[in-house]
Structure formats: C-alpha cells, structure tokens
Amino acid sequence: MALSSEDIDLIKKLRWQLNKTQRQDELLLRYYLGRQRIEQLGMAIPPEMRRFLVIANWIRSYIDTINDRQQVRSLILPGEETADPMLRAIWDAKQHDVAASRCSTGTG
C-alpha cells in the first residue's frame, strides 16, 4: 500500500522539524551529559589558567533534582488519610508519571 500525498507531506514536514532542532538538541544533550565545555562565563580567564577549566555538570543536577521531586508516591482523596489504590491504578494505567517527567525536562 502506497503512502498518500498527505502522508508524504507530513513525513517531510516532521523530518524538516527534526533536522531543524537536531543541532540544538545535541548541544543540550552534551551539556546534560557533561561533555560540553562552557566557553564563556562572562569573565576573563588568563590563558595560563585555562588548563584548569572544568566541565560543571549543573544541567544534569538541576533536571534530575526536579524530576526526582516530581515522583508521585501516593494519591489521596480529599478528606481521606490513606492512599487510594484505585487512583494509583488509574495514574499508572494512563502513564501520568511519563507525562510529569516530560514537563520537568521540557520535552513535552
């Protein structure tokens, strides 16, 4: 079965969007992984001190901390004292933990 012209146009559009953001995405991933040196911090560093430059992996610390703090441990109905297993089952079935993670990392 051949693709329709609308499908082909959609694929071209999505490929263009992917290519457009790929360089920025790779740069941000290198920052997250601690593989990208920050070239300019707004201060002058004498040439003899440049060998002491280090890669500070602040991005990963920031993102991972936010993500860790958004982990839902239990869901409690108003006026109740204990977690509701039905609410948790719905949460898990709808994969809301994945959506919450996307919000914290800016990928959603």
Residue pairs with C-beta under 8 A, 6 or more apart in sequence:
3 11
27 36
28 59
30 36
31 59
32 57
32 59
32 60
32 63
33 57
33 60
34 55
34 57
34 60
35 55
36 55
37 53
37 55
38 55
38 56
45 53
63 104
63 105
66 104
66 105
67 101
67 104
67 105
70 100
70 101
70 103
70 104
71 97
72 91
72 96
72 97
72 100
74 83
74 88
75 83
75 84
75 87
75 88
75 91
76 82
76 83
76 84
76 87
77 84
77 87
91 97
99 108
102 108
